[in-house]
Amino acid sequence: MPCYDVQLENTKEVRAPVTDRHSLFSVVLTGNPNVGKTTLFNALTGLKARTANFPGTTVEHRACNLDAGGHQVELIDLPGIYSLKAATPEERIANDLIHGKAHGIAKPDAMIVVANASNIERSLFLISQLLENDLPTIVVLNMIDIANRHGIHVDADKLSAELGCLVLPTIAKSNHGIDQLKDEIVRLMDHVPRVTKFAGPSVAHCDSCGGCPFQSRYSWSEGVAARCVNTPGVARGSRTEKIDKVLTHPIMGLASFAVVMLALFYLIFSVATVPMDLIDSLFARVGVFVARVVPAGDLRSLLVDGIVGGVGGMLVFLPQICILFFFLGLLEDSGYLARAAFVMDRLMGRIGLPGTAFVPLLSAHACAVPAIMSTRVIQDPRDRLVTILVAPLMTCSARIPVYAMVTALLFPKSPAHAALVFTGAYLLGIFAALLMAFIFKKTILPGDSKPLVLELPEYKVPGLRTIFLYTWDRAKVFIQQAGTIILMISVILWGLATYPKSEVPVHALELTRQANAAELQGLTEKAESLNKEADSFSCQYALSRSFAGRLGKLIEPVVRPLGFDWQIGIGIITSFAAREVIVSTLAVVYGLGDDAVGDSPDGLYATMRKAHRSDGTPVFTAATSLSLLVFYVLAMQCLPTQAVTRRETNSWKWPIFQFAYMTVLAYGASLFTFQFLKAIGVS
């Protein structure tokens, strides 16, 4: 069945179902967090659902048209909420949509409310609010198997009489009750709802504090649970409590969390390199194939360097994204992620961030793209935004080639000193991220992190099908939304490095003539060497006269106080596509060609050490090299990250701000580093 994204533009409704929107029976799926709502949605829709943000927000939902008894039903999965009192963006959106106040979105025809069968009392508060809207409703008692395991029996018929709507037990993880749920949706469509009038809690008076609707709802929830739920006399969850004594302990909990995060970091940083190398190799072969079948010229260059290179540069992030979200899915579905947030909240709270921010910040050491996407585990919008803004300061894997280049220039024969430089670069990134988070929370995003209030769910075996669907959904979102921006940027950068065209330099023509003469004399190796030298010189000449080269010379007065010349300036401009591009760019501008990086990086480093300015002074002194290192530790030299920030914040304001503050921070720190080292005589 057709699925679609929901996007609104002013008062115009922009949707893409095959059938008319108003001919579809609309059902919203709602409930508290951690009740298996996502698992139920996946059981109903499978791989057909698509993800979108609600208009003007970063709040996500999924929608799909599914078949129920031969009828098309529009199913919308709302974010998990605890109340309709609009204390959070999620609650405000849910409240507006259910009451028919959402701009451009029709009021739903029915509701499915998901509740945890093991703790029905907690869900009754929200259920009482939802049922007051007089929408045909089905209450789904999910995870009934876990309730039975703990000896908890919910009388569904008695609960149905209390609520005035159908109550249906399900086990979404194993599809138990799904077919019956679809049949009941059809009954709602046929106007045969099994409902009586809901006689919910009276909010006109309160048991203990006059006029308080919350207390009356809680009292009503307790009463309904007491009448409909049979709970064993012994305390349930004793095994959970024993495990929690370790995993939430101030010391052992931190140690356990360190082990879990080390495993996550290893998977993202190490295991992901295998599929990443395969993707890189695949697109390299595609580029070679295109170069063979397309005649030489701008079209071939655009296809190979712009489009194939751009798509490959985007998809190379996919393994890290998939591994990160699969692992996070395991942790969340098992119940551990809530414990991790609880443990880390004590430490992260000191810098104004919640414990849930630790996972994205740690995973940013592999790549900021999936790290920013994973900030959705942070519930408070302000805390989430702060984490997004500082995550790129963590040292990602793309910076490692730059670090390797600088350490090779500084300490070619001293691994110990090189290791200290590497460690210092990592520590500088961490310190800068934590410092900027603290500054943001005191200035542009004022306020302390909200106190951590969460329910520690029961431990359970994760549902692999749900986790695979969740991972697949995150991968699709990245490719469809962020990927288009990344591809466009790659093509633009290709244009800057390609145009305007320049004539073949005389020196290159002379080298080609010598190569032809050597070929006639049978000196094949000499001919190949001369041809390679001619190509490298031509690339260097063309790049220096391209728009990118002109921009490099234009910004030279700005970067000269940092110890940089126009050639390094070209590297800075081209590395906006990806930080590591500066290495291959410097290979070109110094006349070695791209192959120098892969075949013999030592040749590049030797050439860079010999490079001199017009006044005869060396370019890559210790001061310049360390200044360049500091700049790349702190600068936003990754437009794919900017594209994901745009997607996650639903605004260009924050990626522009992110780029601006990181550039100012990098420039200031680099300026201080170079001028200080120069002042104390370090050259």
N, C-alpha and C positions, 0 to 999 in steps of 0.2 A: 504494500500500500504506500501511497506517497507520503513523504515526510517533508518538513519545511522548517525554515527559520522564521522567527517573528521579528520584524523590524518596523518601527513606526516613524513616519516622517510628517511632522505637523499633525493635521487631522486626517491625513490620508492613511488608510490601512494597506500596508504592503505585505502581501502573503503570496505564497506560491503553491497552494494545493491544486490538484486537478479539478476538484469539484468546488462549487460555491461555498465559501466559509459559512454562510448562514444556513446552509442545508445540512450541516454537520451537527450532530448531537455532541455538545461540549461537556467534558467531565474533567474536573481538577482533582489531582491526587495530592493530599496534604497530610500533615501529621508532625509529631515531635521529631527532633533529630534522634538518630540511633534506634529507630524502630523497624528498620528494614524496608523503608519506603522506596529507596533506590532499587533494592533487589526485587521488590514487587513490580516496579515500573519496567525493569528489564525483563522480568518474566512475562509481562503482558506484551511488550513491544520488541524485545530482542535487539538486534543490531539495526533496526530501522529508524530509531530516534535520532534527532539532530539537536544540537545545543545552540542556544543563543542567549544574549543578555536581554533583560527587560529594557525597554526604551529609556535612554538617558541615565542608565544605572550600570553598575558592575555586577548586579545580582543576576545569577544565571538560572535558566530553566531549560527543560527539555520538552519537546512536543512531538507528537506522532499521530498519524491517522492509523487506527487499527481496525481489524475486522472482528465484529462481535455478532455472531449469528447471521452473517450476510449483510449486516449494517455497518456503515462507516461511523466510527466514533473518534472525535478529536480528544486526545488525552494529553493534558498539560501537567507536568510534574513541578509543583511548587517547591521552593526551598523549605527545609525543616524549620519549624517555628515552635515556640512555647505558648504564644498568646497572640491575640489579634489587637492588642493595645498599642501597636505601632511603636515599640521601643527601639526597634532596629529597622534598617532598610528592608530586610526580608519580611518582617511582620507588616510593615507599611504596605508593601506591594501585595502581599497576600490579602490583607484587609481590603484594599481598594479593588482587587480583582474579584473577590468573592461577593462584594457588595455592588459590583457593576460600575465602579467609579474609575477603573483603569482606563486611561485615555486611549481610545481606538480599539479596545478589546471588549467584546461583548460579555455580559454576565454569563457565567457558566450555567448549564442546564442541570448539573448534578455534581455531587461530591463523593469522593472515596476518602475516608479518613482512616489512616493506618495507626494502630496502637500496638504497643508491646504487651503480649499476653502475660508476660512475667511480672509486669508492673502496670496494670491497667489504671490504677488510681492516678498515676502521674499524667496519663493521657486524658483523663476525664475533664480536667480543667479546660483544655483546649476544645475538646469535643462539645462541652456545654456552650461555649461561645459560637462554635460553628453551627450547631443545630438551631440556634436562635435565628438563623437567616432563612429558615423555611425552605431550603433547597432539598430536593430529594437526595438522601444520603445513605451510603453503605459504610458501616464501620467494620474494618478488617482487623481481626485479632491475629496479628502475625507472630511468628516464632512460637506457635502453640506447642511445638515439640520440646522447647527449652522449658516452658512452663510446666509441662507434664513431668519432665525429668526432675524438677524441683518439687514435685508433689502439689503444684498449684492447679486447681481446677476452676475454670471460669464457666459459669452457667450462661451460655450464649443466649438461650431463650429468655431467661429472666433479665439479662442485661438489655436485650432487644426491647422488652416491655418497658424498662426504665427509660431508655433513650428514645423510644418511639420510632425506631428505624431498624433495618435488618443488621444483624451482627453475624459476621461470617469468619470462622476460624480458617487460617491458612498457614502454610509453611512455604513461603515464597522461594526459598533457596532450592527446594525440591519440586516446585510447581504444584504442590498439593493445594487444592482449592481454587486454582487459577481458572479452570474451565467453568466451575460453578460461579465464580465472580463474573466472568463474561456473560453467563446466562442471566445473572441478576442485573447487569447493565442493560441488557436487551429488555428486561421487564420494565426498567425505568424509562427506556425509550418508548415502550408501548403504553406508558402511563398506567402501569400496574405496580406502583411502589408499595412495598410492605411497610407502611408507616402508620403510626397513630400520632396524635398531637404530642409534641415534646413538652413535658412539664418539668422544666429545668429549675435551677436554683433561683430563689428570690433574691434580687440584688437591692431590694428596698430597705432591708434591715440586715444587721450583722449580729453574729452570736456574741461578740465581745467588744466590738468597737463600732458603734452606730454609723451606718451609711457606707461601710467598706464592702464593695462587691467582691474583693478577692477572698476575704475570709468566708463569705457565704458560699462561694464556689468551692473553696477547699473543703468546707464542711459537707457540702453536697457530695463532692467526690468521695470523701471518706465513707459517707453513708451508703452510696451506691456500691462501692467496692466491698463494704462489709456484707451487703445483702447478696451480692452476685459472685463473690470470689471466695473459694474455700482454700485457706492457706494452712499448711502444716504447722503444728505446734512448735517444732524445732526450727531454729534459725536456718534459713536457706543460704546457700552461697558460702558455706564455711571454707570450701576449697579456694574460692575467690579471695576471701579475706586473708587466708594464709599466704597466698601468692602476693597479695597487695602489701603485706607486711614487709616483703623484700623489695618489690618493685617501686613502692612509694616511700621507702625509707630515705632519710636525708643523705645518707652516705651510700648504702648498697643500691639505692634507686639510681643515684648518679652513675655509679659504676656499671650497673646494668644498661643504663641508657647509653653510656659511652661505647659499650660493646655493640649494641644494636646499631648505633650511628656509624661506628667503624665498619660494620658489615655493609651498611647502605653506601657509605663513601667508597668502599672498595668496589662494590658492584658498579657504581656510576663511573668511577675513575679508571677502573682496570678492566672489568668484564666487558664494559660497553665499547672498549677500543677495538674488539674483534669485529663486531658488526659495523662499527664506524669505518674501520679500514676497508671492509668489504664494499661498503657504499662508496667510499672515496675511490676505490679501485674500479668499481663498476662505472662510475661517471667519467673516470679518466679514460676508460676503454670506449665509452660512448663518444667522448670528445675526439679520440683518435679516429673512430669510425666516421664521424661527421666530417672531420678534416680530410679524410680520404675521398669521400663522395661529393663534397661541395668544393667547387673551384676556389682557389686562393682569392682573397679579397675581403672587403668589409663584412659581407654576409657571413662568410665562414667564421671570421673573428667574432661577430656578434653571437652566432650560434654556439661556438665552442667556448669562448671566454665569458660572454655575457649570460646567455640563457642556460647552457649546460652547466657551466661553472656556478651560476647563481642557484640553480635548482639543487645541484650537488651540495653546495655550501649550506643550503637550508636543510636538506634531508639528512645531512650528517649528524644533526642534533637528535634525530628521532630515537636512536637506541638509548641515549641518556634519558630522554623524556619518558619513554616506555618503561625502562627499568625503575626510574624514580617513582612513577605513579603506580606501577605494579607493587612495589615494595610498600609504598604508603597505603595502598589499598589493603594489603595483608595486615599491616599494623593497625589500621583503623577497624577493619572488619573483625579482627581477633579481640579487640577491646584494649590493646596496649597503647595506642596513640594518646588516648585520654590520660593514661597514667604518666606518659612521657611529658605531656604538657603540664601536668600537675607538679612533677618533679622539677622541671626546668623553670617553672614560673617564679620560684624563689630567687633564682639567679638573674634571669632576664629582667625581672621587675625592677632591679636596681638601676638599669639604664632606660627604663620606661618602655620596655617591650614585653609582650606576653611570652609564656613558655613555648607556645606553638610556633613562635618565630624562629626558634632554634633550628628546626628541620630545614626550612628554606635557606637560611643563612649558611648552614653546613653544606647543603647540596650545591650551593653557588660556587663552592670550590671546584666543582667539576664543570658546571656551566650555569650561567645566570639565566638562560632561557627557561629551562624546566624549573629552576628555583623560583622564578617570579610566578610561573604558572601554579606552583605548589603553595603559594601564599593564600590560596583559597581555604586552607585549613584554619586560618586566622579569622575569627568571627567579627571582631570589631573593625569597622572600615578604616578608622584612623590608624590603628596599629598595623593593619595590612598595608596601607599606603606607605607608612614609614619603612616597613620592611622591604617593599618593592623599590623604594628610592635608594636604599643603601645596599641592597643585595649585590649589584654589580661591582662594588668595591672589594668584595671577596676575590681572592686570586683564583681565576678560572683556568682551565687547562689550555685555553687559547693564548694565555700570557706566557706559558712555559717556553715556547720557542724564543720569545723576546728575552726572557731571563737567561736562557741558555746562550743567546748571542752576546749579551752584555758580560756574562761571567767568562765566556771564552775570550772576549776582548781584554778583560781585566786580569784574569788569572788562568792563562792557558795551561799552566803546569802545576797548579795548586788546587787540588780537589777540596781540601779543607776550607780554604778561603772562598771558593766557589759555593760550597755548601752554606757557609755563613751568609753570603749574599742572598742566596735563595731563601733561607730562613727569615732573614730580615725583610725581604720583599713580602713574604706571606704575613708576617706579623704586622707590617705597616698597613696592609689591606684590612686586616681584622680590626686593628686599632682605629683606622679611619672610619670604618663602617659603624663601629660602636659609638665613636665620638659624634659622628653626624646624626645618628639616631637620637642621641641624647640632646643635641642641639635642636633638631627638628621638633622634638617633643616639648622643648622649652620656648620655641619661637613660632614658626609658621603652622605647626600642628600641635598646639598647646594641650596640655592635659596629661595626667598619668594614665597608665594602662588600667583598663577596667579590672576590678577584682575578678579572679578566675572562679567562676561558678559553673560547674559542670557535673554531670552525672557520670560516675564510673560504671560503664556497662558491664554485664557479665562477660567473662571470657568464653569465646566459642571458636569452633573451627571455621576459618574463613571460607566463604563461598567463592571458589575459583572462577566460576562462570561470571559472577557479578564483577569480580576484580578484572577479569579479562575485558569485559564490556566497558568498564570504567577506563581502563588503559587505552582501549581502542578509541573511546570517545575523546580523551585528552589528545591523542595523536591526531585525530581528524580535525579538532579545533585548531591545533597548531598549523597544520598544513593548509587548511582552507582559509584561515583568517590572517595569521601572521605571515604565512608563506607568500601570499600575494604581494605584500609590502616588501618583503625581503627580495623577491625576484625583481621588482621594479627598481629598487635601490641598486641592485647588482648591475642592471642594464645601464643605469645612469652613470655609475662609476666606470663602467667599460667605456662609455662615450667620452667621459672626461680624460681617460688615459689614451684614447685612440685619436681624437680630433683636437685641432686641425691636422691634416696630413702634412708631412714635410718631405722634401726631396731626399733621395738616398745620398748620404754624405760622401764626399770625394774619397775620404780615407777608406770607407767601406768598399767603394768601387775598386780601389787599388788592391785591397786585400782579396777581393773576388777575382781580379785579373791574375794575381799571383797564384791563387788556388787553381785556376784553370791551367796555368802554365805548369804547375807541379803535377796536375793530373795527367797532362800530356807526357810528362817525363816519367810517369809511373810511380810518382811519390804520393801514394794514396793517403797515408797517415798525415803527411804535411798538408795535403790538399784539404782534408777534413778539418784539420786544426785551423787552417786559414779561413775556411768557410764559416766555421763556428765563431771565430773571432770577428768576422765581418758581420754576421747576424747579431752578435752581442752589441757591437758598436752601433749598428743601425737601430736596434731597440733602445739603446741608451740615448741616442740622438733624437729619435722620434718621441720618446717619453719626456725628455727635457723640453721639447717644444710643443707638447700637447697642452690642453687646458689644465691638466693636473700639474704638469711641469711649471706652467706659468703661475698657477696658484701657489706652488711651492716657492717660487722666486718672489711672489707678491707678499707672502707671509714671512719671508726671511727676516725683515727688520723686527718682526714681532717675536720670533723664536730665537733670534741671535742672542738675547740676554740669557737664554737657557743653555747656550753653548751649541746650538744647532745651526746648520747651514741650509741652503735651499734644497739640497739633495735629501737630507733628513726630513725636510718639510714635505717633499713628495711622498716619502714613506708614511708620514703622519696622515696625509690626505687619503691615500689609497687604503690605509689600514682601517678606515671607517667601515669597510666591508667586513673585516675581521682583523683582530689585532695582529695575528701572526703574519699577515700579508706584508708587513714592513720588511721582513727578512728577504722575501723574494723580490720585493721592490728595490731594496738596496743592492741586491745582486744585479739587477738590471741597470740601475743608475751608475753603478761602478763598473759597468761594461763586462760583467761575467755571464749574464743571462740567467733565466729561471733554473736551468739545469744545475747550476753551481750549488744550489742549496741542497738538492737531493744527492748529487754525485759526490761533491766534496765541499762540505760547508767550511772546512779549514781554509780552502782557497778564498772564500768570501772574507773570512775573518782576517786572513793575512793581508788581503787587499785593503780592507777597512783600516787596519793598523797603519798602512803606508799612506793612506789618504791625507792630503794636505790642503789647506786653504790657500787662497791667492797670495797671502803674506808669508807662506812657507811654514806656518805652524800646523801641527797635526790636528786632524778633525776629532778623532776619537781618543781624547785624553781621558784620564780617570774621572775628572770632574764632569766631562760631557757624558761619558758612559753611565755614571751614576745618576746624573740628571735625567738622562733618557729612561733609565730604569724606574725612577720615581714617577716620571710622567706616565709611563705605561701601567704602573701599579694603580694609579688613581684616575686616569682619564677614561671617559666613556668612548672607547674606540670599538664599538660593536653595534652596528645598526640593527642586526636581528634582535638584540636585546631591547632596543628602542621600539621596534615593531611590536614586541610582546608586551612591553609596558603600555603602549597605546591601546592594545587590545584589552588588557586587564583593568585599566583605569577608565576605559571608554572615553578618553579625552586626549587631545594632543598637548594640553597644557602641562601635564606631569612629565611626559617624556622630554619635552623641551626644557622644562625646569631641571630635570635629571641631567640632561646633557650639559646645560649651562653651569650648574653648580659643580659637577665633576670636572668640567674643563677648567673652571676658575681654581678649584682645589688643586688639580694637577699642575696647572701653570704656576701657582704660587709656591707649591712645595718644590717643584723642579727649579724654579728661579732661586729659591733660598738655598737649595742643595748646591747648585753650580756656583753661585756667588760666594757662598760660605767656603766651599772647598778651594775656590780660586783665591780667596782672601788669605787663607792659612797656608797657601803655597802648594796645594795638591794639584798636580798637573797630569 
